[in-house]
Amino acid sequence: MTDEQREIWELVRRINRAWTSGAAHEVAELFDAAAVVIAPGLQGRVEGRDAIVRSFEDYIHHARTHSFEEEEHSVDVFGDLAVVTYRFAIRYTLNTEDGERDETGQEVLVLRRGPSGWKAIWRTQVPG
């Protein structure tokens, strides 16, 4: 893995650490202002950094994350664009339920390098 690929992977890990630790506001600096998040199963989309941060805040208010593991990651760089894929396993509890939920899936992100560094511009998860 090149230094640039490591830098990009660390950015993705920072996004994940922010929302899993309850710090949704920190996600804002990692997404482009015009970024798009596609909900798992193509069940909707969230457009714009502010709306994306609100979606992370909604999750944090409705659930508690017990663990989040990233596995088998890949970072491909094409000039000023990068595509990141990885498998994940998450364990969480919804505030309205007693039992824990375990889910696995794959995440795909597209990032663009700009004047302020790499920013996520597109993100989706596929149930796994």
MARTITOR-182171 format. One record per atom (N, C-alpha, C): residue in three letters; x, y, z. Coordinates in steps of 0.1 Angstrom, whole numbers, plus 5000, padded with zeros to 4 digits. Example, Ala and Ser with C-alpha at 12.3 -4.5 7.8 and 13.67 -1.06 7.14 Angstrom:
2
ALA513249435078
ALA512349555078
ALA513249675078
SER512849785071
SER513749895071
SER512950005079
This chain:
128
MET500949885000
MET500050005000
MET500950125000
THR500650224991
THR501350344991
THR501050445002
ASP501850545004
ASP501550645014
ASP500250715012
GLU499950734999
GLU498650804995
GLU497450714999
GLN497550584996
GLN496550484999
GLN496350475014
ARG497450475022
ARG497350475036
ARG496650605042
GLU496950715036
GLU496350845040
GLU494850835038
ILE494450785026
ILE492950775023
ILE492350675032
TRP492950555035
TRP492350465044
TRP492150515058
GLU493150595062
GLU493050655076
GLU491950755076
LEU491650825065
LEU490550915065
LEU489250845067
VAL489050725060
VAL487850645061
VAL487750595076
ARG488850555081
ARG488850505095
ARG488450615105
ARG488850745102
ARG488450855110
ARG486950885110
ILE486450865098
ILE484950885096
ILE484250785105
ASN484750655104
ASN484050555112
ASN484250565127
ARG485450605131
ARG485650635146
ARG484750745151
ALA484650845143
ALA483850965147
ALA482350925150
TRP481750855140
TRP480350825142
TRP480150715152
THR481050615153
THR480850505163
THR481050555177
SER481850655179
SER482150715192
SER481150815196
GLY480150855188
GLY479150945191
GLY479551095187
ALA480551105180
ALA481051245176
ALA480651275161
ALA479351285159
ALA478851305145
ALA479351435139
HIS479551535147
HIS480051665142
HIS481351655135
GLU482251555140
GLU483551545134
GLU483451485120
VAL482351425116
VAL482251365103
VAL482151475092
ALA481751595096
ALA481551705087
ALA482851745079
GLU484051735086
GLU485251775080
GLU485751675070
LEU485151555070
LEU485651445062
LEU484851435049
PHE483651495048
PHE482851495036
PHE482851625028
ASP482851605015
ASP482651725007
ASP481351785009
ALA481251915006
ALA479951985008
ALA478851935000
ALA479151874988
ALA478151824979
ALA478051674979
ALA478651604989
ALA478651464990
ALA477251394990
VAL477151274986
VAL475951194986
VAL476151064993
VAL475251025001
VAL475250895008
VAL473950825003
ILE474150704998
ILE473050614993
ILE472850515005
ALA471550515009
ALA471250425020
ALA471350275016
PRO471650185025
PRO471750045022
PRO470549995014
GLY470749915004
GLY469749854996
GLY469049964987
LEU469750074985
LEU469250174976
LEU467950234981
GLN467750234995
GLN466450275001
GLN466450425004
GLY467050504996
GLY467050654998
GLY468450704996
ARG468450844996
ARG469750904995
ARG469751035004
VAL470951075008
VAL471151195016
VAL472151275009
GLU471751395006
GLU472551484998
GLU473051605006
GLY474351635005
GLY474951745011
GLY475551715025
ARG476651775028
ARG477451745041
ARG476551765053
ASP475751875053
ASP474951905065
ASP473951795067
ALA473251755057
ALA472251645058
ALA472951515062
ILE474151485057
ILE474851365060
ILE475251365075
VAL475651475080
VAL475951485095
VAL474751465103
ARG473651525098
ARG472351505106
ARG471951355106
SER472251285095
SER471851145094
SER472751065104
PHE473951095106
PHE474851035116
PHE474351065130
GLU473951195132
GLU473351235145
GLU472151155148
ASP471251135138
ASP470051055140
ASP470350915145
TYR471350855138
TYR471750725142
TYR472250725157
ILE473050815160
ILE473650825174
ILE472550845184
HIS471550915181
HIS470450935190
HIS469450815191
HIS469550725182
HIS468650615182
HIS469250475184
ALA470650475185
ALA471350355187
ALA472650375194
ARG473150265199
ARG474450265206
ARG475250155199
THR476450195194
THR477350105188
THR478250035198
HIS478249905198
HIS479149825207
HIS480449795200
SER480349765187
SER481649735180
SER481449765165
PHE482549795159
PHE482549815144
PHE483949775139
GLU483949675131
GLU485249625126
GLU485349635111
GLU486449685106
GLU486649705092
GLU487649585088
GLU487249525077
GLU488049405072
GLU488249415057
GLU489349355052
GLU489549335038
GLU489449465030
HIS490149565034
HIS489949695027
HIS490849705014
SER490349785005
SER491049804993
SER490949954989
VAL492050014985
VAL492050154981
VAL492650164967
ASP491950214958
ASP492350234944
ASP492350384941
VAL493450434936
VAL493550574933
VAL493650594918
PHE492850684913
PHE492850724898
PHE493050874897
GLY494250924898
GLY494451064897
GLY493951134910
ASP492951224908
ASP492351294919
ASP491051224925
LEU490851104920
LEU489751024926
LEU490250894932
ALA489550844943
ALA489950724949
ALA488650644952
VAL488750514951
VAL487550424955
VAL488050334966
VAL487350334977
VAL487650254989
VAL486550154991
THR486950024992
THR485949924996
THR486449845008
TYR485549805016
TYR485949715027
TYR484649645033
ARG484949535039
ARG483849465046
ARG483749515060
PHE482549505066
PHE482449545080
PHE481549455088
ALA481749455101
ALA480849385110
ALA480549485121
ILE479249505124
ILE478849595134
ILE477849525144
ARG478049565156
ARG477049525167
ARG476549645174
TYR475249655174
TYR474649775180
TYR473249745187
THR472849835194
THR471449825201
THR470649945198
LEU469449925193
LEU468550035191
LEU467950075205
ASN467850205207
ASN467350255220
ASN465950195224
THR465150155214
THR463850105216
THR463749955218
GLU464949885217
GLU464949745218
GLU465949705229
ASP465749585234
ASP466649525245
ASP467849455239
GLY467649385228
GLY468649295222
GLY469649365213
GLU470849305212
GLU471849355203
GLU471549305189
ARG471949385179
ARG471849345165
ARG473349325160
ASP473449225152
ASP474749205145
ASP474449205130
GLU475249295123
GLU475149305108
GLU476549295102
THR476549255090
THR477749255082
THR477449315068
GLY478449365062
GLY478249425048
GLY479449475042
GLN479349545031
GLN480449605024
GLN480149745022
GLU481149835024
GLU481049975022
GLU481850015009
VAL481350105002
VAL482050164990
VAL481950314991
LEU483150374990
LEU483250514991
LEU484050564979
VAL483650684974
VAL484450754964
VAL484950884970
LEU486250914969
LEU486851034974
LEU487451114963
ARG487551244965
ARG488151334956
ARG489151414963
ARG490351434957
ARG491451524962
ARG491151664958
GLY491151754967
GLY490951894964
GLY491951974971
PRO491752104972
PRO492752194978
PRO492952164993
SER491852115000
SER492052085014
SER492251935017
GLY492651865007
GLY492951715008
GLY491751635003
TRP491851505007
TRP490851405003
TRP489551425011
LYS488451425003
LYS487051435009
LYS486251325003
ALA485351265011
ALA484451165006
ALA483351244998
ILE483051194986
ILE481951254978
ILE480851164976
TRP480951034979
TRP479850934976
TRP480150814985
ARG479050764991
ARG479250645000
ARG477950565000
THR478150435000
THR476950345002
THR477450215009
GLN476450145014
GLN476750015021
GLN475849915014
VAL476349795013
VAL475649675008
VAL475549575019
PRO474349525022
PRO474249425033
PRO475049305029
GLY475649235039
GLY476449125035
GLY476248995042
